Amino acid sequence: MTAAILTLLLPWSAQALDISGLSTRWLMPAATPATVRSAAWTDVRFGVDGRGRPWIAHDGEELVCPTEASSVRMVAPIDDIAFTGTLSPLVSSEGHLSVLPAVLMLRGDKDGRLALPLKPLRRLPGPGSRLFPGTRGILYVASRAKGNVGGSLYLLRGRSAKGSRGRLELLLEASEPVAAAAGDGKTTYTAVGRSILKLQQGARKAESVFAHPREDISSLAFDPEVGLFYATASEVGFVGPKGALRILKAARPLIAAWDGGLFVFSQEDWSIARLDGLKFLATASAGPPTP
């Protein structure tokens, strides 16, 4: 094992805040550099299921749950996965939205290969569509324009646990691909390039709430009790009513929010941490500009 590449940064105004409830728990220690190099994962996706178990998808073909020592290889290629508060994730595969039964994820067949075909629920806007979970079971869907010159963000409304198709509502068309989305359906946050945009239900246009000075926003997570978290190639931050601040230094992190906790997965060393007690951030003042 090696030391995990993760450093906690207290807010600029930490001395005036009650952070006694803040805790960090390692769910997965860092792997050795040799292990990470030999695996050479690509197209990595990260999510947390309805029991708080972290899941990693990579290379469009394998799902891994480190805390359960479970690994399942898919027969059909997958473009993305999203957990919307349940044990069974929604899957983007070959231009369709499907559900992957949770029991198969932890079991597979004899050689760990998921041989059962996915049952499509509906068509997605295009091949390679990305999926982003929101709160209250909602789902955001992002598609790319031809040539990756732009992107669109949709909200899937009316989908039920019984498998109804629902309808896609167009929220945003951007000149750059949509990298991430989070929210509750009434308020939506989306990452485009270095900017985070806020879309209110019924509003005619999006509002910019944060622009990183040097790095693209790669991941978003929203906690209704705390607020909005973001990740770039080197940090995890928080965007609140008083501004944005960095809270973690991390190496190529992906983030997810579940049950009051923020989960951070480092693509650099495969470590996974859970942070709890972050409500103090909702009243924190913005720190100094990111250097």
Stockholm file with secondary structure:
# STOCKHOLM 1.0

chainA/1-291         MTAAILTLLLPWSAQALDISGLSTRWLMPAATPATVRSAAWTDVRFGVDGRGRPWIAHDGEELVCPTEASSVRMVAPIDDIAFTGTLSPLVSSEGHLSVLPAVLMLRGDKDGRLALPLKPLRRLPGPGSRLFPGTRGILYVASRAKGNVGGSLYLLRGRSAKGSRGRLELLLEASEPVAAAAGDGKTTYTAVGRSILKLQQGARKAESVFAHPREDISSLAFDPEVGLFYATASEVGFVGPKGALRILKAARPLIAAWDGGLFVFSQEDWSIARLDGLKFLATASAGPPTP
#=GR chainA/1-291 SS CBCCSEEECCCTTGGGSCCTTCEEEEEECBCCHHHHHHHCCCSCEEEECTTSCEEEEETTTEEEEGGGTEEEEESSCCSEEECSSSSSCEEEETTEEEECCHHHHHHCSTTSEECSCCEEEEECSSTTCEEEECGGGCEEEEEECGGGSCEEEEEEESCCTTCCCCEEEEEEEESSCEEEEEECSSEEEEEETTEEEEEETTCSSCEEEEECSSSCCCEEEEETTTEEEEECSSEEEEEETTEEEEEEEESSEEEEEETTEEEEEETTTCCEEEEECCGGGGGCCCCSCCC
#=GC SS_cons         CBCCSEEECCCTTGGGSCCTTCEEEEEECBCCHHHHHHHCCCSCEEEECTTSCEEEEETTTEEEEGGGTEEEEESSCCSEEECSSSSSCEEEETTEEEECCHHHHHHCSTTSEECSCCEEEEECSSTTCEEEECGGGCEEEEEECGGGSCEEEEEEESCCTTCCCCEEEEEEEESSCEEEEEECSSEEEEEETTEEEEEETTCSSCEEEEECSSSCCCEEEEETTTEEEEECSSEEEEEETTEEEEEEEESSEEEEEETTEEEEEETTTCCEEEEECCGGGGGCCCCSCCC
//
